[in-house]
Amino acid sequence: MRTAITVGSAVAAGLAAGFAGYKIYKDSYAAAPPDEVVAAALKGNEKLFHAKEVALIRALLDEGQAHLFADWPAPGTEDASKKKMVAQLVSLDTHYHGGLCAYIANAKQLLRDSKEGRNPFDGYTPSVPHGERLDFASPGFLELEQAGLAEAGSSAFVLVAGGLGERLGYSGIKVALPCESATGTTFLELYCRYILALQARSGAKKPLPLAIMTSDDTHARTVALLEKHSYFGMAKGQVTLIKQEKVACLTDNDAHLAIDPADKWAVQTKPHGHGDVHALLHSSGLARRWHKEGLKWVCFFQDTNALVFRALTAALGVSARHGYDMNSLAVPRRAKEAIGAIAALKHKDGSTLTINVEYNQLDPLLRATTHPNGDSNDSTGFSPFPGNINQLVVKLDSYVQQLARTGGVISEFVNPKYKDASKTAFKSSTRLECMMQDYPKALPPGSSVGFTTVNQVWASYSPVKNSPADAAAKAKEGNPTHSATAGEADIYKAHCETLKALAGAKLPAKLEGGTFNAIPTELYPRVVLSPEFAPVLADVQAKVAPGSISLAPSAALVLDGRDIRVEGPLEVAGALVVRAVPGAKVTVGALKVANAGWVWFPLKDSDPAPEEERIRGFKVVRKETAEYIFDKPGTYTVGQVKAPAAAAAAAPPAPAAPAKPAAAAAAAAPKSVSVPAPAAKLPVDPAVQKAVADIFTRVVANASKAPAPAAAAKPATPAAPAAPKAAPAAPAAPAAAKPAPAAAAAPAAAKPAAAAAAAAPANGAADGEEEGDEEGEEEKPAAAGGAAPSSGAAKKKKKKKSKK
């Protein structure tokens, strides 16, 4: 909750006064010996420091900071510690725009306003701002998404990732958390892959840049994560890290700098807020460079919202349509809900401002002006003022100009926790903060600021930011938990609803449910559509035939590859994974998957579990998986695929091929298999193709290293692809039928092609319906199976059931 905030000129005035004062001292004492004030305060220790350090000390003394040096011992005692403290003060002075004295001057003004209860919006009248409200996957959404896709190829991306996961109960950096358990993809990997997919899909002429704002807490670990995974397929020069510095803490209304409780030779510091990202993009020169390279937009997003890219492309389309200088992604909010609201404000002097207003400020502002009932819901059941979620699209042309004028400085606020109503003492130290969504306060008159709301919150916003205990309390109150549990569940929900809305997928009438970490959770079938498969929703329409997918309540389906197409009918009552590298064109035809699948198993408090599982409240037990891996370019089919009608009528049945060893049969496989053309032609970027291939290799490697559950049987040996058969395929056996023992799978070299052909129908099918193996039995071929890639190679893996 914000208790005081500066708007516009107050910030500039504070900075200017502080900077001017420091400059006078800096110029006066840069070459002069210490005066009596410094000598009296440092008691001979002034000889330890050079002229510029002494000038800063003198400026701090005049700002009332003598307590910093009051307990210093005589020269010769702890001199190294004294130098360390002054070096820190110099660093704080260097990294704050205008210097440390400007920080102190601004803090005094803000703390004075806070104590007096000054209303930062005094004189303003609020109204609902201009923006777009979209239904997820609606025709209007798809139209704007298509327009945004064209803009994505001229965009830079900025990830704000300065936080640790301690608040969640996770000891690492938040971007290293898996966003969901089906694939184990981390947030950082997901974001990199989305940017690469948009780069390829938009036909971008150059790699799309990603800047990551880190902090002292996260910088080294973020670098290590990127280097360990080869930047997740991005070129090393495509990613830039910009590190945010901390600011000094304050102990009272006089803005005395706080001594660190753990180190008397250090000033206590805390993060300044993610508003620093603007100053860093300016001081690093990144914004100017992007502008010179012809980019048009900058997209800002937070560290643990896996669904952001599902709405970001449409938001780009909205920005282009309306020419917004800043566009905030937003969600519907209930009246008085504890989330900031986006409002248009008009001052009595005629000036206007569209900005985030904190929920505790909006209601009294509305009551005092135009809405006697305050913040209330309209006929939609929501407040007309949309909820801010800190995902932004900024026009680069006006952004660069504004950064040049302001240095990227964002107006600050202070939020002291007072001990009592007198507001004279703090419970703990405070500091000044700034937020990136306050950027419009610095924009000149006439700037265009709007919002894009996706009416279905689960489709674009489910951040992971609360601990299990806090999330459980929110669930009990009926509020969104914003937990790792809900974040994962909403990914599956969003992907299932996407398949239903755009491809007519059949979802179960009754969903599974469970309680994890005391959070009641609705579980959709565990569907993951990778960034490569569908970077935009239109790709789902192009790649999945209408009505072709049917999912059981416990189904798990992973489609990971740019050139996968589903013709169906595909029925999944278990776990199915299809992965394909760029250039591997895979058509999934008629296929039934009925295996033991994966189970989301609730954890008890006493159960041993890693942090990644503990904060979700469950572990995933992978009992059995039908997995198809296509790791080389080629044309492939999975299940039975109908040949084009004309070709089927013209082509007579081929004579049976003579028996030959399996190796020779594989070498004689046809070079292509008839596959219906995709609905839309997608551009190919060779650099992205290589990057995605690297990602594919890593994902498969990680999947193969995933630890098996304690009760799992020994890992299954991947089945060798069966040799192709020239004759037409026989009708598939009924699902309940089991193949004859003679057809049991065996290494290709162990029997001739004739025997292999008997075990699998033709038509290049990778496999068919899955039969669950009983413990101790050999793996059996599927009822409608066989695997024969037309070129390259495909791998099929199958896991046996676990003993109970």
N, C-alpha and C positions, 0 to 999 in steps of 0.2 A: 504494500500500500504506500502510495506517495503522499507525503504530508506537505511538501513545498516544492515548487517548480518554477523556474524562470522561463519567461516567454520572450523571445526576441531580443530587444535592446538591452535588457538587464545583464545578460551574459556578456555581451560585447563591452558594456561599461565596466563590469567587474574585471574582465581580462585586461582591458586597456589601462585601467588604473593600476592594477598590480604590475603589469609589464612596465609601465612608465616609471613606477617607483623603483623597481629592480634595476632598470636601465640606468637611472641616475646614479645608484650606488655602484653599479658595475663600471660605469665610465669614470666615476670619481676615484675609485679605489683600485682600479686595475693596476696602476703603477705606483700607488702611494703606499707608505708604510702604515701599519695598523694604527687606528686612533685610540683615544683613551677608552671609548666605549667597548671596543673589542678586547683591548688589553685587560680591562676590568672584568669582563665576562670570562675570558679564557685563562687568566692568571698565569701568563707566560707560555701557554700552550699554542698561542698564535704563531709562534716561530716554527711550528710543525707544518704549516700550510703555505701554499703559494698565494700570490696576490688575488687571483680570481676566487679561490676558495674563501679567503678572508672577506672579499666583497660580498659573497653570498651569506656568510655568517653574519656580517653587519646588517644586511637586509632582513635577515630572519630576526635578529635582535630587535629591530625597529618594528617588526610585526608582532612582537610580544612573545617570542619563542625562546627566551633566555633559559627556561627550564631544561632545555635540551643539553645545556652545558654546565648547569649549576653544580653537579656533583662530580665534576672531573677532578681527578687527583693532579698533583703537581707534575710538571714535565719530567719525563724519565720513567713514569709509572703508567703501564697500559697504553703506551703511545700508539701501538699498532691498532688497538681497538678504537682509539679516537680517530685515527685516519680512516678506519673502515666506516665509521659513522658519517664522517664528512663526505666520504666518497658516495655513500648512499644518498645523502642529501643532494649532492651534485647530480646524481642520476635522476632523482625525482624531479629536480629542477629542469633537467634537459628534456625529459620525456613528456612534460605537461606543456601544452601550448601557452606560451607567455611566461612560463617559469613557475617556480614553487610559490613565490609571493603572490602571483595572480591567483593561484589555487586557494591560498589562504584568504585573500580578499573576497573572492567569490563565495567561499564557504561562510564567511562572516555574514554576508548579505542573505544568503539562503537560510542560515540558521536563525537570523533575526526574523525573516518572513515566517519561518516555521513556528517560532515561539509566539508570534503575534497572530497566527492563524490566517495569514493573508491568503485570499482566494486567487489562485493564478489565472482564473478565467473570469475575473471581475470585469464587467463591461461587455461580455460576449453573450450572444444569443445562439443556442444550438439548433440545428436542423439536420435532417437525414441527408447525407452526402450523395453525390452522383456515383453510380456504380452499376454493375451487372450481377444479377442473381440467377444462377444456373442450376438446373437439375442434372445430376450426373448421368452421362451417357445419352442425354436427350439430343434431338437434332440440332438445337441451338448450341449445345455444348460441343458437339462434334464439328460444327461449322467453325466455331472459334478455335477449337483445337487444331483444325487444319490450317487456319490462318496463323496460329501460333507456331506451328511446325516450321513454316517458312521463316519466321523470325528467330527460331531457335538456332539456326545456322549462323546468326549474327549476334550471338549472346555470349557473355561471360558469366561465370557462376562463382558465388562466394558462399562458402560454408563457415558458419560461426561455430567453432569447436573448441572453446576455451575451458570447458568444464570437465571435472572428474565425475566418476559414477558413485561417489561415496554416499550421496543422498539416496541412491537407489539400493544401496547394499552391495555395490560392485566396486572393487578396488582399482580397476583399470580406467582408461579413458572411455568416455561414453561411445565414441564412434567405433570402438573395437568390439562392442556388444553385438552378438547375432541379433538381427531384427526379427527373425523367426527361426523355428527349430527344424522345419522340414528340410531346408538346405543348409542352414548354418551360416548364411551370408551375413557379413557384418554390415553395419550402417555405412561405413566408409566405402566398402567395396560396392554396395548397392548404388551409392551416389555416383561413383566413378563409372560404373557400367551404364547407368542411365545417361550420363553425359556423352559417353562414347556411342551409345545407341542413337541418341538424338543427332550426334555429329554425322553418323552414317545415314540416318533416315532423312535428314534435312538436306543432304548433299552439300554440307559445309565445305568451303574451299580450303580452310585451314583448321587445325585442331582447335577445339573449343577450350579456352583456358579455365582453370579452376584455381581459385585462391582460397586458402584455409587460414582463418584467424585462430591462432593458438594462444596459449598463455605459458607462464613459467611452469605451471603444473602439467601441461599437456604437450608442450612443444617436442621435447626429445622423444616421447613415446609415440607421437604421431609420425615423426620422421622414421622411427624404427619400424612402425607398422607398414608404412608405405614402401620402405626399402625391402622389408622381408617379403613382400608380395609383389615386387617389381611394379609398384605404383598401380596395381590392379589393371594392368593393360594400358595405362596412359603413358605417353612419353614423359620422361623425367622433366623436361622443360615446360611441359603443359601444366604442371602443378607448382604453385608458389605458396610458401608458408609465410605469413606475416604475424609476428608475435606481439601481443598486447602487453604493455607494462602495467604495473599496479600503481595506485595512488596512496598517499598518506592518510592514515586514520586520524580522527579528531576526537578529543575527550570531552569538550564542553561547548557552550554557545559562543565562546570567544575564539573558537577554532584553534585551540592549542593542539599541536601535533602529538600523537600518542606514542609513548615509548612501548616497544614490544614487551609484553609480559614475560616472554621466554628469553629475552636478550636485552639487557639494559643499554647495550651499545648499538641498538638498531631502532629505527622508527617502524612502528607497526603499519603494515600495508594490506590492502585488499583490492580486488578487481574493481575497475572503474565502470564496468558495464559494456555490453556489446556495441554501444554507440561509437566506441573507439574505432570500429571497422572503417568508418568513413575517413577519419584522419589518416589511418594506416594506408588506405588505398591511394590517398593523396601523397603522403610523404614517400611511399615506395615508388611512386611514379606509375603504378599499374594502371590506374584509371586513364591517365593520359596516353599510355602506350596502347591500351585497348582501343581508344578512340582513334588514334592515328592508324591503327590496323583495319579500321572500317567497321568495327563492331558497333551495335546500336543499343544494346540492352545489358543491364547487369541484374542477375537474379540472385537474391539473398535467401538462404534457407538455414534452418536450425539443425542441430546435430542428431536428434533422435525422432524424427518424424518420417517414417519410411514411405508414407503415402503422398508426400509433397509433389512428386513429379507427375502424379496422376492428375493434378489440377494446374500445375505450373505452366504447361504448354497452352492450355486454354487462357490462362491469365495473360500470357504473352500476346495472344490474339486480341484480348480485350484492350491491352495497352496500345497495340497498333491501331485498333479501330478508333479509339478515342484520343490518341496522342497524349496519354497520361505521362506526366513527368515522374510521378510515383503512383504505383498501383499496389494496394495491400490485398493479399489473399486473406479472406475472412470466412467465418462460419456463422451460422445462425446462433444467437444467444438469447437465453431467457432473460426477462427483466430482472435486474439486480443480481444477475449471475456474476460470480467473482472472476470476471475477465474484462479486460479493457475493451472499450467500444470506439468505433470510428465515427466521428461526428464532424459536420461542417459548422464552423463557428463564425459568426459575423460580429465584429466589434462596433461599438457605437460611433467610432470614427470612420466607419465604412469599410475598413479592411476585413479580409476574410481569411480563414485558415481551416483546412481539413486535416484532422489530427486524431491520434489516439487519446481518449479521455478515460482515466481510470474509473472503474465502476462506482467507487465510493465518492467520486467527484461528479459523475454524470447525474445521478438522481437529484441531489440538491440544486444543481445548476438548472435542470429542467423545471423543478418546482418553483424556482425563483424567477423564471422567465416565461416560457410559453406552455408548459405542461403542468397544470396544478396537481395532477396525479403522479408526477415524477416519471421515472423509468417504468413503463408498463407495457404489457404485451398487446399486440394488435390482433386482427382477425386470424392471422396465421398461427397464433399461439407463441410467437416470438416477439422480442423487442424489435422495432424498426431500425435500431442502431446495431449494425453487424459487429461481431466479435473479432477483435484483432488477434492474429496468431503469429505475427512477426515473420512472415514470409513475403518478401517484397520484390517487385519488378520496377527498376528505375531506368529512365531514359538516359543513355550515356551522354548524349550531346549536352543537355542542360546540367547533368550531374558534374561533368568536368568543369563547366563554367562556375558552378556553385562552389565546388571544392577549391577552385583558384581564388574565389572571393573570401572564403571563410577558413581555409586550411582544413576543412572537414570537421571543425569544432561543432559539437552538438550541445544544445542547452542541457544543463544539469539539474538534478534534483537531490534533495537530502532527505533521509528518512530516519531521524533519531528516535530511539526508544527511551522515552523519559521515565525517570523513576516515579514521579508523581505529577499532579496537576499543575504544580508551579512551573514546570518545564525549565528547571534550572540545572538539573543534573541528568546524566544519561545512565541507563542500566549497563550499557557497554559502548565501546567506541563506535563511531559511525564514519562515513566518508561520502564524498560526492559521487554520484553515478550519472551515467547517460545511457540512453537507449536508442538503438538504430532507427526505430520507427518514428522518432521525433525529428527526423530529417526535414520534413515539410516546414518546420518552424523557421528554418533558415532560407526557404525559397522566396524569391521576389514576388511582388504582387502580380496576379495574372497567371501564375503557374497552375497547371492542371493536375489535380490529385483525386484519385478515385479508389474504388475497391472492386474485387471480384469475389463473390460468395458462391460456394458450392453448397446447395441446400442440404445435401446428405453429408453430415459431419464425418461419418465413418469412411467416406470415399477419399478424403484428402487430409484429414487431421486426426492423428491418434498418437500423440507424443509419449515418449517414455521418460518420465521425470519425477515420479513419486516412489517412495519406498513401499514395500509390501504392507507395512503397518499403516502408513498414511493412506495408501490406496484402499485398504480395507475399511478405514474410517469413512472415506468419501463414498464408498459403495454403500455403506450402512445408511448414509444420509441421502442416497439416491442420486449422487453426483457422479460425473465421469471420473474414473480412477486415474487415467493417464499413467498407467502402470505397464510394466513389461508384459504382464498377462494380457491386458486389453489391447496393447499395441500389436501383439502377435495375432490375437483373435480377429482384429479388424483387418489385418492384411488378408487373411483367408476370406473374410466376408466380402471385402472389396473385389477380390478376384472372382469369387463365385457369382456375385451380383453382376459383374462385368460380363461373364460368360452367359448369364441368363438374359441380360438386357440386349446384348449385341449378337448373340448366337443361339438364343433360344434353348440354352442348356437346361436340362431337367434336374432341379435340385430336390433333395428329400423334403417331403411334406412336414416331417418333424425332425428338427435338428438335435444333435447331441448336446448335452449340457454337463457342466461339472463345476465344482467349487475348488478353486486353487488360491492358496494364501487367503482364505476367507473371502474371496471375491467370486460371486456367482457369475459364471461365464457361459455364453452361448457359443458353441463351436460349429461353424460351418465346415463342410468338407475341406480338407487341408489342401487348397489349390494355390500353387505358386506359378505365375506367368512371369518369366524372367524379363528384364529390360530388353534383351536382344529379341525375344519373341514378340513383345508388344510394347515398344516405347510410347506409343499412342494408342488410344482405344480403337481408332479406325483399323489398326492392324488385326485386331481380334475379328472384326467383320470380314477382313480379307482372307484370314487364315483358318477360320473355323466355320464349317458348313452349318447352316441353320438346323437346329435340332439334333446335331450329331453327337452330343455328349450327354450322358446320364450318370449322375453321381449318387452313390449310396451315402448314408449319413456319416460313416467312418472312412470314406474314401480319401486317399491322398493322391494328388496329381501334380506332377512337376513337368512343365513344358519349357525347355531351356534351349533355344536355338533360333536363329533368325529365319531359317528356311524350313521350319516345321509347319505342316498343314494337316488339319484334322478333317477327314471326310466322314468317318464313322460308318455305321453307328459304333460309338465307343462307350462301353459300359464299364464303369470302374466301381468295384466293390472290394477294394483292397488298396494296394499301393502301386502306382505306375509312375515311372520316371523315364522321360525321353529327352536325351541331350544330343545336340548336333553341332559340330563346328561349322564355321562359315564355309559355304560351298557344299555342305552335305544337305541335299534336298530330301526331306523325309515326308512321306505321306502316310498318315495313320488312317487305315481303313477300318473295316468291320473287325472289332476286337472286343472280347470280354475278358476282363481281369477280375478274377475271383480268388484272392489269396488272403492270408491272415493279416496282411497289412501292417499298419503302425498304430500304436496305442499311446494316447496322451495320458500318462499315469500320474495321479495326484501324489505329491510328496507329503510325508508327515514331517513334523518338526524334528523327529529323531532320525530321519533318513539321511545318510550321508549323500551330499550332492555338491557339485561345483556351484560357484556363485551364479553363473549364467542360468542354471536351472532353478536354483533356490529363489531368485527374485521373481521367477515366473510361477513357481509353485507346482511345477510338473516336470517330468522327464518323458522323453519319447522312446518307447520300446519298439524297435523295428523288428517285427517278427518275420515278415516276408515281403519281398519287393520284386516286382517285374521291372527290370531296368534295361533300357535299350540305349547304348552309347554308340554314336556314329562319329568316330574321331578322324575320319579322312573324307575329303570331298568326294562326292558321288551322288547317285540317285538311288533312293531306298524306299521300301515300303514296309509298313508294320501292319500285320493283319491282312485281310482280304480287301483288295482295291479293285473296283470295277474298271475295266478297260473302256476307253472311249467307244461309243456305240458304233461309229463308222468303222473303226479299226477292228472291232470284234466281229462285225459282219463280213469283212473282207478277208480276214485271215483264217485259213483252214487250220484244223488241229495239226500241230507239228508231230512228226513221227517220234517215237520214243528213242531216246539216245542210248547207244550201247553202253554197257557197264564199263566203268573205268575207275581207277583209284580216285579217292576223294580229292587229292591234291591236284590232279590233272583236271578234274571236274571244276574245281574252283577257278583254275586258270582259264577255263573255257567259258566262264560266266559271261552273259551278254553285257555289252557296254552301257546299255541304257534300258530303263523300264518306263513304259508309258505312265506319265504322271500328269494329271490335269494341271494346266497352268494356273499360277496364283492369280488372285483377283486384281492385284496391283503390282506393278513393276517397281522394285525398290532399288535405288542407286547403290552401287558397291564402292566403298572406299578401301583401297588395298591396305592402308595403314591400320584402319579400324578392323579390317578382316584379320590381320595378324594379331592385333591386340586382343580381339575376342577369342581367337584360337588359344592364345596364352592363358586367358581367363578360364576357358573350357578345360584345358589341361590341369590347371590348378584345382578347379572345382571337382573334377573327377578324382584327382589325387586325394583331396581332402575327404571326399565321400568314402573313398576306400580305406582311409585311416580312421574313420569314425569308430569309436569304441562300441563294441557289441554289448547289449544288456547282459546282466549277470546270468540270466536264465537262457540265453541264446545258445543255439546249437553251433557247432563248428561251421566256419564260413564255407559257402558253396563255391565250387569251382566253376568259373564261367564256361558256359556251353559253347562249343565250337560251332560256327555257322554251318548249316547243312548245305550240301551242294544243290544247285538249281536243277530243276527238272523241266525238260522241254515240253512235255505233254501238258494239256490243260489240267488245272487243279480239280481234284475230286471234291464233291460237296463236303463241307466241314461236318464232322461228327457232332452229335448233340453234346451240350455242355456236360451232361452227366456221364457221358461215355468215356471210358479210359482206353488209351491205346494198348495194343498188344505188347507183351513183354519184349518181343523181338525188335520193337521200334524204340527201345530205350536209348537215350542219348549216349554217345560215346565219342571219344576223340576222332577227328575226321580221318586220320591216317589208319584207324583201326579196322575200317571196313570199306568196301568199295562203294562207289557212288550209287549203285542200284539200291543197296541196302539203305544208304542215307536218304535217297529219294523216297523210299517207302515210308520213311519216318516223317516226311514233311511235304505238304502240297507245294505246287509251283507258284508262279506269279510273283516271285521275288518277295514273299512275305517274310518279315523279320520274326514274327511269332504270332501266336493266336491266344486263345483262352488259356488262362493260367490254372493249373491244378495244384492244390496244396500237397506237398510231399509229406508222407508220414515219416517219423523218425526211423532211421535205419534203412529206408528204401532208397533205391537209386532215383535220381531226378528223371522225370518222365517228360517226353515231349508234349506240347500243348495239343489240344484237340483240333485246333485250326491253325497250325503253326508252320515252322520252317523258317529259315533265315537265309536270304540270298541277296546281298547288296549287288547292284548292277555294276558298280565300280568302287574302288577304295575298299574300306573294311568297316564292318559293324560288329559291335560286341554286345552280347546279351548276358546279363547277370541275373541270377535268381537266388534268393535266400530261402533256406529251409525254415520250417516252423520251429519256434522255440518250444522246449519242454515246459510244462507248467508244474 
